[in-house]
Amino acid sequence: MRVRTRKLALTEGITAGVLFGTAAIFIRFLQNIDIFYIAFWRLIIACLSLAIILIVFRKSFNFNLVRKKLLILSFFLALHFIFFISAVKDTTILNATVLVNTTPIFSTFVSSFLFNSNHLASQS
């Protein structure tokens, strides 16, 4: 097993930050292109990039582990991209980015409401 070094982790973090941070700027440049078209090609390019990385580094991918939940997860990822691209086109990049980055907060509230509702009712 390969141990991750601090330098590798820092490189990955900077790369992810640059790619995620500049996505809204590139979307803004594509003002005349449809939201669904941008989302579709963004996901196709990501899929092809990951496939190439798996082939180049000779990594195996066990599709059976994710097959059951893949359709649901793919649907929500597509919705995320469509809403984010729509937000970038309809408001400022700053507003859209702040809303996207508050997703964990909203997820926490929604999941606690949905999954702890019986627990909270039994304590009253």
C-alpha positions as CSV (number, residue, x, y, z in Angstrom):
1,M,0.0,0.0,0.0
2,R,1.3,3.4,-1.0
3,V,1.6,6.0,1.8
4,R,0.3,9.5,0.9
5,T,2.9,12.2,1.4
6,R,2.2,15.7,2.5
7,K,3.4,17.0,-0.9
8,L,1.0,14.7,-2.8
9,A,-1.9,15.7,-0.7
10,L,-1.1,19.4,-1.1
11,T,-0.8,19.0,-4.9
12,E,-4.1,17.2,-5.0
13,G,-5.7,19.9,-2.8
14,I,-4.4,22.8,-5.0
15,T,-5.5,21.0,-8.2
16,A,-9.0,20.4,-6.9
17,G,-9.2,24.0,-5.6
18,V,-8.2,25.4,-8.9
19,L,-10.5,23.1,-10.9
20,F,-13.5,23.7,-8.7
21,G,-12.8,27.3,-8.2
22,T,-12.6,28.2,-11.9
23,A,-15.6,26.2,-12.9
24,A,-18.0,29.1,-12.4
25,I,-15.7,31.4,-14.4
26,F,-15.7,29.1,-17.4
27,I,-19.5,28.7,-17.1
28,R,-19.8,32.5,-17.2
29,F,-17.9,32.6,-20.5
30,L,-20.4,30.1,-22.0
31,Q,-23.3,32.4,-21.5
32,N,-25.0,31.5,-24.9
33,I,-24.8,27.8,-24.3
34,D,-27.7,25.8,-22.8
35,I,-27.4,24.7,-19.1
36,F,-28.1,21.1,-19.9
37,Y,-25.5,21.0,-22.6
38,I,-22.8,22.4,-20.3
39,A,-23.8,19.9,-17.5
40,F,-23.8,17.0,-20.0
41,W,-20.4,17.7,-21.4
42,R,-18.9,18.5,-18.0
43,L,-19.9,15.1,-16.8
44,I,-18.7,13.3,-20.0
45,I,-15.3,15.0,-19.8
46,A,-15.0,14.1,-16.1
47,C,-16.0,10.5,-16.9
48,L,-13.5,10.2,-19.7
49,S,-10.7,11.8,-17.6
50,L,-11.3,9.3,-14.8
51,A,-11.3,6.4,-17.2
52,I,-8.0,7.5,-18.7
53,I,-6.5,7.9,-15.2
54,L,-7.7,4.3,-14.3
55,I,-6.1,2.9,-17.5
56,V,-2.8,4.8,-17.2
57,F,-2.3,3.9,-13.6
58,R,-3.6,0.4,-14.1
59,K,-6.1,0.7,-11.3
60,S,-9.0,-1.6,-11.0
61,F,-12.6,-0.5,-10.6
62,N,-15.2,-2.8,-9.1
63,F,-18.4,-1.6,-10.8
64,N,-20.5,-4.1,-8.8
65,L,-19.9,-2.1,-5.6
66,V,-21.6,1.0,-6.9
67,R,-24.0,-0.3,-9.5
68,K,-27.1,-0.3,-7.2
69,K,-26.8,3.2,-6.0
70,L,-25.2,4.6,-9.2
71,L,-28.4,5.7,-10.8
72,I,-29.7,7.6,-7.8
73,L,-26.3,9.3,-7.2
74,S,-26.0,10.2,-10.9
75,F,-29.4,11.8,-10.8
76,F,-28.5,14.0,-7.8
77,L,-25.1,14.9,-9.3
78,A,-26.8,15.9,-12.5
79,L,-29.3,18.0,-10.6
80,H,-26.4,19.6,-8.7
81,F,-24.7,20.6,-11.9
82,I,-27.8,21.9,-13.5
83,F,-28.7,24.0,-10.5
84,F,-25.2,25.3,-10.1
85,I,-24.8,26.2,-13.8
86,S,-28.2,27.9,-13.7
87,A,-27.2,29.9,-10.6
88,V,-24.0,31.0,-12.2
89,K,-25.9,32.2,-15.2
90,D,-28.7,33.9,-13.2
91,T,-26.7,35.6,-10.4
92,T,-23.1,36.5,-9.6
93,I,-20.4,33.9,-9.4
94,L,-19.9,34.8,-5.7
95,N,-23.6,34.1,-4.8
96,A,-23.7,30.9,-6.7
97,T,-20.4,29.7,-5.1
98,V,-21.5,30.6,-1.6
99,L,-24.8,28.7,-2.1
100,V,-23.0,25.6,-3.5
101,N,-20.5,25.6,-0.6
102,T,-23.3,25.7,2.0
103,T,-24.6,22.3,0.7
104,P,-23.2,20.4,3.7
105,I,-25.1,22.7,6.1
106,F,-28.4,22.2,4.3
107,S,-27.7,18.5,4.1
108,T,-27.2,18.3,7.8
109,F,-30.5,20.1,8.5
110,V,-32.5,18.1,6.0
111,S,-31.0,14.7,7.1
112,S,-31.5,15.5,10.8
113,F,-35.1,16.5,10.1
114,L,-35.8,13.4,7.9
115,F,-33.9,10.7,9.9
116,N,-34.2,12.0,13.4
117,S,-37.8,13.0,13.4
118,N,-38.9,9.8,15.3
119,H,-36.1,10.3,17.8
120,L,-37.0,13.9,18.5
121,A,-40.7,13.0,18.8
122,S,-40.0,10.3,21.3
123,Q,-38.0,12.6,23.6
124,S,-40.9,15.1,23.9
